Amino acid sequence: MLQHLAGLRIHEDPSLTDPVHDWSQCRSKSRARRRKRMGYKQRDMIIQVPKTTIYRVGDMLVMHPRSARALRQQIRAEGGLAPLSI
């Protein structure tokens, strides 16, 4: 498993998620949102979706494990790292 990338350590943090409203249980999503703003209880759920953001902290990259897996697959598909063009 690739734990380093161009001299940077990869740290996987499963707590990097964003809360997102899931309106799939509602028949009319726009009406449900409007009624929720008015204070009526609706059948929405808040689910956690992995962040796609990668944070650089010193010599370490911090990302969600799903983002790390996608990054590793992309590097393998391209055949390694390409030189940086500045």
Secondary structure as the mmCIF struct_conf table of DSSP 4:
data_model
#
loop_
_struct_conf.conf_type_id
_struct_conf.id
_struct_conf.beg_label_comp_id
_struct_conf.beg_label_asym_id
_struct_conf.beg_label_seq_id
_struct_conf.end_label_comp_id
_struct_conf.end_label_asym_id
_struct_conf.end_label_seq_id
STRN STRN1 HIS A 4 LEU A 5
TURN_TY1_P TURN_TY1_P1 ALA A 6 GLY A 7
STRN STRN2 LEU A 8 GLU A 12
TURN_TY1_P TURN_TY1_P2 PRO A 14 SER A 15
STRN STRN3 THR A 17 ASP A 22
TURN_TY1_P TURN_TY1_P3 SER A 24 GLN A 25
BEND BEND1 ARG A 27 ARG A 27
HELX_RH_AL_P HELX_RH_AL_P1 LYS A 29 ARG A 37
TURN_TY1_P TURN_TY1_P4 MET A 38 GLY A 39
BEND BEND2 ARG A 43 ARG A 43
STRN STRN4 MET A 45 PRO A 50
STRN STRN5 TYR A 55 VAL A 57
TURN_TY1_P TURN_TY1_P5 GLY A 58 ASP A 59
STRN STRN6 MET A 60 MET A 63
HELX_RH_AL_P HELX_RH_AL_P2 PRO A 65 GLU A 78
TURN_TY1_P TURN_TY1_P6 GLY A 79 GLY A 79
BEND BEND3 GLY A 80 GLY A 80
HELX_LH_PP_P HELX_LH_PP_P1 LEU A 81 LEU A 84
#
